[in-house]
Each structure stands twice: as C-alpha cells, then as structure tokens.
Amino acid sequence: MKNLSQMLKQAQQMQEKMQEMQTALASMEIEGSAGGGLVKLTLNGKGEMVRLKIDPSLIVPDDVEVLEDLIVAAHGDAKAKVEARSAEEMAKLTGGLQLPPGFKLPF
C-alpha cells in the first residue's frame, strides 16, 4: 500500500505543477512576424490574438491580398512559437518523457 500511496502523492504533485504551468503559459505572450517585421502579431499562451501591428507602408487599398497573406503568415509564425514553448515547458514538467501524439495532459 505504501507504493500506491506514494504514487497518488506523486500524481497530485504532478497535477499541481501542471496547473501552475498552464497558468504561466496562459499569461505569456509570443510574437510572430512576417514580411521582414512589417506585420507583427502577438498571441497569448492559449493561442488568442492579443495584438496586431501593421506597418503603415503596407496599407495600400488596391493591394489588400498582400496584407491579408502577411497577417496569416504572422499568425502561423506566432502559433508555431506558442506550440514550441508549450512543448518545451511540458518536457520540463514530464522530465523529457515523450507522450504519444495527440496525448495531452492533464488527462
């Protein structure tokens, strides 16, 4: 029974650390950019956009498609960085234990 008790205690500690990590990730902000920094987009750790900056030189009424493409590219850049940071923090928490694809903590 000592082993079971120890395992439950470790699981509870892991859950507490997971909650702390999720709170920290939610409060972080990560910037992505496109067009050599002409478009900058900031996401929080939940993947929600919190800021968008567009260089005024890109605002050309007859060429909206370029601006739209740059916004999408900046979002993709920021999203990839958020996912990388989340994976990095998760690896710290799990001690580098590789989880199967699609497997997310907490359960």
C-alpha positions as CSV (number, residue, x, y, z in Angstrom):
1,M,0.0,0.0,0.0
2,K,2.9,2.4,0.5
3,N,3.7,2.3,-3.2
4,L,0.1,3.2,-4.0
5,S,0.1,6.0,-1.5
6,Q,3.4,7.3,-2.9
7,M,2.0,7.1,-6.5
8,L,-1.1,9.0,-5.5
9,K,1.0,11.7,-3.8
10,Q,3.2,12.0,-6.9
11,A,0.2,12.2,-9.2
12,Q,-1.2,15.0,-7.0
13,Q,2.1,16.9,-7.1
14,M,2.2,16.5,-10.9
15,Q,-1.3,17.8,-11.2
16,E,-0.4,20.9,-9.1
17,K,2.7,21.5,-11.3
18,M,0.6,21.1,-14.4
19,Q,-1.9,23.7,-13.2
20,E,1.0,26.1,-12.4
21,M,2.4,25.5,-15.9
22,Q,-0.9,26.1,-17.5
23,T,-1.4,29.4,-15.6
24,A,2.1,30.5,-16.6
25,L,1.6,29.6,-20.3
26,A,-1.7,31.4,-20.4
27,S,-0.1,34.6,-19.2
28,M,2.8,34.5,-21.7
29,E,2.8,36.5,-24.9
30,I,4.7,35.4,-28.0
31,E,5.1,37.5,-31.2
32,G,5.2,36.2,-34.7
33,S,6.1,38.3,-37.7
34,A,6.0,38.3,-41.5
35,G,7.3,40.5,-44.3
36,G,10.5,41.2,-42.5
37,G,8.7,42.5,-39.5
38,L,6.2,44.7,-41.3
39,V,3.4,42.6,-39.8
40,K,3.7,41.6,-36.1
41,L,1.1,39.5,-34.3
42,T,1.1,38.6,-30.7
43,L,-0.7,35.5,-29.2
44,N,-1.1,34.6,-25.6
45,G,-0.3,31.0,-24.4
46,K,-3.9,30.0,-25.1
47,G,-3.4,30.9,-28.8
48,E,-5.6,34.0,-28.6
49,M,-4.5,37.1,-30.5
50,V,-3.8,40.0,-28.2
51,R,-2.1,42.4,-30.5
52,L,-1.6,43.1,-34.2
53,K,0.8,45.7,-35.6
54,I,0.9,46.6,-39.3
55,D,3.5,48.9,-40.8
56,P,1.6,51.8,-42.5
57,S,3.6,51.3,-45.7
58,L,1.6,48.0,-46.3
59,I,-1.8,49.8,-46.2
60,V,-2.5,50.1,-50.0
61,P,-6.2,49.9,-50.8
62,D,-5.6,48.3,-54.2
63,D,-3.4,45.5,-52.8
64,V,-5.3,44.1,-49.8
65,E,-4.3,40.5,-50.7
66,V,-0.6,41.0,-49.7
67,L,-1.6,42.4,-46.3
68,E,-4.0,39.5,-45.7
69,D,-1.3,37.0,-46.6
70,L,1.2,38.6,-44.3
71,I,-1.3,38.6,-41.4
72,V,-2.0,34.9,-41.9
73,A,1.8,34.2,-42.1
74,A,2.5,36.2,-38.9
75,H,-0.3,34.2,-37.2
76,G,1.3,30.9,-38.3
77,D,4.7,32.0,-37.0
78,A,3.3,33.1,-33.6
79,K,1.3,29.9,-33.3
80,A,4.3,27.7,-34.1
81,K,6.3,29.5,-31.4
82,V,3.5,29.1,-28.8
83,E,3.3,25.4,-29.5
84,A,7.1,25.1,-29.3
85,R,7.1,26.9,-26.0
86,S,4.3,24.8,-24.6
87,A,6.1,21.6,-25.7
88,E,9.3,22.8,-24.1
89,E,7.5,23.6,-20.8
90,M,5.7,20.2,-20.9
91,A,9.1,18.5,-21.4
92,K,10.4,20.2,-18.3
93,L,7.4,19.0,-16.3
94,T,7.5,15.4,-17.5
95,G,11.2,15.1,-17.3
96,G,11.6,14.7,-21.1
97,L,9.1,11.8,-21.2
98,Q,7.8,11.7,-24.7
99,L,4.0,11.4,-24.8
100,P,2.2,9.7,-27.7
101,P,1.0,12.0,-30.4
102,G,-2.4,13.5,-29.5
103,F,-2.0,12.6,-25.8
104,K,-2.4,15.7,-23.7
105,L,-2.0,16.4,-20.1
106,P,-3.9,16.9,-17.9
107,F,-6.0,13.8,-18.6
